[in-house]
Amino acid sequence: MTENELSQYKALKTRIERNEKKLEELQERDIPAVAGKVKGSSRVHPYIETYFPVQVSEPSELESCMERIRKIEMDIASDQGKIRQIEDFINGIDDPELQSIFEMRIYDKMNWINIAVELDEDKNRTTYSRKFRKYIENAQNAPIAQKTVV
């Protein structure tokens, strides 16, 4: 996980909220109705074929709306997956201080000076930014566990 990927957390949350609003608007949208006919049998004469007038949603408009809904749902699912990856990365940090640094920097969007004030006023901001970047660098360079074939 890179610092750039981690910094997208708030933007992803905002995008999900915006897409959920769009999705709600599309689902509540009134699609124009058009007149149509369906084939059925008469109640009086059950085996006589009859056509009944009905009102149906405009097929092309309905399909267009459903396609946009599907795309938005896919975007939301993708963004939620990215958010889960970021949260799993941060939750996987064993050091409580380092985890707090990541939470304040990524979730709360705090700057380094405020993080230093929050955690320990004796240390300066560069101490925490170095820890943050060093952990990311080590996590990127860590060897990936390989599966052995039996």
N, C-alpha and C positions, 0 to 999 in steps of 0.2 A: 504494500500500500504506500503510495507516494503522498507527500504533503499536499500536492495539488488535489488529489482524489479526496483526501480528508477534508480539505477546505471547502469542498462542494456540499457538505452536509446541510447547511442552512438553506442553500439554494435548492437542493433537492426537496427539502421539507416544504418550502414555499411553492415549488412547482407542483408537488402533489396536491396541496390545498387548492391551488388555482385550477388544476385539472379536475379535481373532485367537484368544484363549483360548475365548471363547464359541463361535466357529465350530468350533473343534476339538472342544469338548464336544458340540455338536450333531451333528457328523459321526460321532462315536463312539457316540452314543446308540443304545440298543437300542429299536427300535420294535416294539411287540407284534405278534405274528403271529395271523392268523385263518385258519380253514379255508376252502378254496375248491375249486372244481372247474374243470378245463379239458377241452376237447373235443379228442379225438385219435382216431387209428385204432389198433386192436389190433395187436400184433406178430404174433399168431398168424393173425388174419384182417384183413389190411391195409385192406380197404375197408369194414369195419364200424365205424361211429361208436361211440366209447366215451368215457365221462367218467372222468377220473382225479382223485383227491383230491390237493390241494397245500396248502402253507402259504404264505401271502402276508402282506406287511406291511399293517397296518391302513391303508386308503387315506386316510381323513381325517387320521389322525395323520401319515402320511407327507407329505401335501400341506402340512399346517401346518408341519412341520419344514422342508420344502424352501423354503417361503415365507420363514420366518425366516432361513434360510441366505442366500437371495438378498438380503434386506434388509441383512443384516450385511455381505455382500460389497460391496453398493453404498455403504454407509457407509464402509467401509475405503477403497474406491477414491476416494471424494470427499475424505476426509481426506488421503490420499496426494497428491492433486492440490493441495490447499491447502498442504501441506508443501513440495511441489516449487516452488510459486509463491514461498513465503517464501525458500527456499534460492536460487532463481534471482535474486530481488531482492538478497539479500546478496552472492551471487557476482558480481553485476553492478556492484558498487561498485569503482571504480578505485583509490581512495586506500587503501593498505594499513592505515594507522592507523584510518581510519574503518571499514573492513571488520572489523578486529579488535574495535573497539568494538561493532559490531553482533553479531558472533559471541559475544562474552562476555556481552552483555546478553540476546540472544535464545536462543542455544543453551545457554549455561551458567547463565543466570538470575542473573548476578552483579549486585550492587548497584553504584551509581555510585562509592562510596568504594573498593570493591575493584578496580573497573576503573581508577580513578585510581592506586591503588597499583601495580597490575600494569603499567600503561603508563608512567607518569612521576610520581614522587612530588612533583615541583615544581609540577605543575598540580593544581588542586582538582577536585572531582567535578563542579562546575557547568560547567566547560569541556567535558567529554565529553558531558554531558547536552544542552548547547546544540548541539554538533556533531551529535549523534544526531537531535534534534528538527528542526534546521534542514535536515538532509539529507532527512528524511521530508517536511517541508513543501515543499521544492523539488521533490522527486520527484512529489508530488501535483499541484503547480501547473505541472509541465512540460507543454508542448504535445504533444498526441498526433500522431504523424506521420500525415499524411493521404495516402491513395493517390490518385494522379491517374489519371483515366480517359483513355485514348488513343483 
